[in-house]
């Protein structure tokens, strides 16, 4: 005998269906916010490819990016871009200039924003660190408490920068990578955007490659030991 469907149970099923629909619509409309903190000092002029990294994430749907960069002794906050292509155009106009790193003030700028305007993740790109390493730990803890992950991508082999970049990634639950032919910046940025927007399930849709494996596997034992 089939179970009797009462009026109350029918209303409950309808309510649950409407709630699921509302949740799907909210997810579809939700904007994923990602911050970029970029070293634009003179040492990076020969490998400047920042515009390409924005183009690699523009196809990923509702994505807003905030661009913060330093160079020439200045920290510049270009604000939020709803269109990554506009961020790419802004970066194409940037010229690298000599100056010390300003990574910690740049990270603090993201923390100073209202909670609803903070990014879910920050992509840090640079080749050196000339600030207080102990202060970096404090900033990393504050980012972790705010629910912001840092994905640190290092160009070159500066030992101090490697230690600090790796520490920020570990503290916040992000990832560290040394850039190279097998881990190009644009591929890493695309993978981070997918992971931030849709989690491991979304990242799994990427073709298999070093960037995908790095983000799915998490920090390596070797990096933890550095």
C-alpha positions in Angstrom: 0.0 0.0 0.0 1.3 3.4 -0.9 1.8 5.9 2.0 -0.8 8.5 2.4 0.5 12.0 1.5 -1.1 14.4 4.0 -1.5 18.1 3.4 1.1 19.0 6.0 3.7 16.6 4.5 3.1 18.1 1.1 3.6 21.6 2.4 6.9 20.5 4.0 8.2 18.9 0.8 7.3 22.1 -1.1 9.0 24.3 1.5 12.2 22.1 1.3 12.2 22.3 -2.5 11.8 26.1 -2.4 14.7 26.3 0.1 16.9 24.2 -2.1 16.1 26.4 -5.1 16.8 29.6 -3.1 20.1 28.2 -2.0 21.1 27.3 -5.6 20.1 30.8 -6.8 22.1 32.4 -4.0 25.2 30.4 -4.9 24.7 31.3 -8.6 24.6 35.0 -7.8 27.3 35.0 -5.1 30.4 36.9 -6.1 33.7 35.3 -5.4 36.2 37.9 -4.1 39.9 37.4 -4.6 42.7 39.8 -3.6 46.0 40.2 -5.5 49.0 41.6 -3.8 51.7 42.1 -6.4 55.4 43.1 -6.1 56.0 45.7 -8.9 59.6 46.5 -7.8 62.4 46.7 -10.4 63.7 43.2 -9.8 60.6 41.7 -11.4 60.6 43.8 -14.6 62.1 41.0 -16.7 59.4 38.5 -15.9 56.3 40.8 -15.7 53.3 38.7 -16.8 50.6 40.0 -14.5 48.0 40.9 -17.3 47.9 37.2 -18.4 47.0 35.9 -15.0 43.9 38.1 -14.9 42.8 36.9 -18.3 43.1 33.3 -17.2 40.4 33.8 -14.5 38.0 36.0 -16.4 36.1 32.9 -17.8 35.3 31.6 -14.3 32.0 33.4 -13.7 31.0 35.9 -11.0 34.5 36.9 -9.8 35.6 40.2 -8.4 39.3 41.0 -7.9 41.0 43.6 -5.8 44.4 44.7 -7.0 47.0 46.0 -4.5 50.6 46.5 -5.7 53.8 48.1 -4.5 56.8 49.6 -6.2 58.7 52.9 -6.4 58.3 53.3 -2.6 54.5 53.4 -2.9 51.6 51.1 -2.0 48.8 51.4 -4.6 45.3 50.1 -4.1 43.4 50.0 -7.4 40.3 48.7 -5.6 37.8 46.1 -6.8 37.2 45.1 -10.4 34.1 43.2 -11.3 35.6 42.4 -14.7 39.1 40.7 -14.5 39.7 42.0 -18.0 39.7 45.6 -16.6 42.2 44.5 -13.9 44.4 43.1 -16.7 44.2 46.4 -18.5 45.2 48.2 -15.3 48.2 45.9 -14.8 49.3 46.3 -18.4 49.9 50.0 -17.7 52.1 49.3 -14.6 55.8 49.8 -14.9 58.1 48.2 -12.3 60.1 50.6 -10.2 62.8 50.2 -7.6 61.8 50.2 -3.9 61.5 48.0 -0.8 58.8 45.4 -0.4 55.5 46.5 1.3 53.9 43.1 1.7 52.7 43.5 5.3 51.0 46.9 4.7 49.5 45.4 1.6 48.0 42.4 3.5 46.8 44.7 6.2 44.8 46.7 3.6 42.6 43.7 3.0 42.0 43.3 6.7 41.0 46.9 7.0 38.0 46.4 4.7 34.5 45.8 6.1 33.9 42.0 6.5 31.5 41.9 3.5 34.2 43.4 1.3 37.1 41.2 2.3 38.4 38.5 -0.1 38.1 34.8 0.5 41.7 34.4 -0.7 44.7 36.6 -1.4 47.2 35.7 -4.1 50.7 37.1 -3.2 53.3 37.3 -5.9 56.8 38.5 -5.3 60.5 37.7 -5.3 61.7 39.1 -2.0 60.8 40.0 1.6 62.5 43.0 3.3 60.2 43.4 6.3 59.8 42.0 9.9 59.4 38.2 9.7 57.9 38.1 13.2 55.3 40.7 12.2 54.4 38.5 9.2 53.4 35.8 11.6 51.1 38.2 13.5 49.5 39.4 10.2 49.1 35.8 9.0 47.3 34.9 12.2 45.0 37.9 11.8 44.2 36.8 8.2 43.5 33.2 9.4 41.1 34.5 12.1 39.3 36.6 9.4 38.9 33.4 7.2 41.3 34.7 4.4 43.6 32.2 2.9 47.0 33.4 1.4 48.3 31.7 -1.8 52.0 32.7 -2.0 53.8 32.4 -5.3 57.6 33.1 -5.2 59.7 34.1 -8.1 63.4 33.3 -7.7 65.1 31.6 -4.8 65.3 34.2 -2.0 65.6 32.2 1.2 63.9 34.8 3.5 61.0 35.3 1.1 60.6 31.5 0.8 60.3 31.1 4.5 57.9 34.0 5.0 55.7 33.2 1.9 55.5 29.6 3.0 54.7 30.6 6.6 51.8 32.8 5.5 50.4 30.0 3.3 50.6 27.5 6.2 49.2 29.8 8.8 46.1 30.7 6.7 45.4 27.3 5.1 46.6 28.5 1.6 49.4 27.1 -0.5 52.9 28.0 -1.4 54.6 27.5 -4.8 57.9 28.5 -6.4 57.1 29.8 -9.9 58.7 28.0 -12.9 58.1 26.4 -16.2 56.0 23.6 -14.7 54.0 26.1 -12.4 53.3 29.2 -14.5 51.6 32.0 -12.7 48.5 32.1 -14.9 47.8 28.4 -14.3 48.1 28.8 -10.5 45.8 31.8 -10.5 43.2 29.9 -12.5 43.4 27.0 -10.1 43.2 29.3 -7.0 40.1 31.0 -8.4 38.4 27.7 -9.0 39.3 26.4 -5.6 38.0 29.6 -3.9 34.8 29.7 -5.9 33.8 26.1 -5.8 36.1 24.1 -3.5 37.9 20.9 -4.4 35.0 19.7 -6.5 35.3 22.7 -8.9 39.1 22.4 -9.0 38.8 18.7 -9.9 37.3 19.8 -13.2 40.6 21.2 -14.4 42.8 19.0 -16.6 45.4 17.2 -14.5 48.6 19.3 -14.1 51.1 20.5 -11.5 48.9 23.5 -10.4 45.9 21.3 -9.8 47.8 18.6 -7.9 49.5 21.2 -5.7 46.3 22.8 -4.6 44.5 19.5 -4.1 47.4 17.9 -2.1 48.0 20.8 0.2 51.4 21.9 1.6 54.1 19.3 1.3 56.1 17.8 4.1 59.2 19.3 2.6 57.7 22.8 2.7 56.6 22.4 6.3 60.1 21.5 7.3 61.7 24.7 5.8 
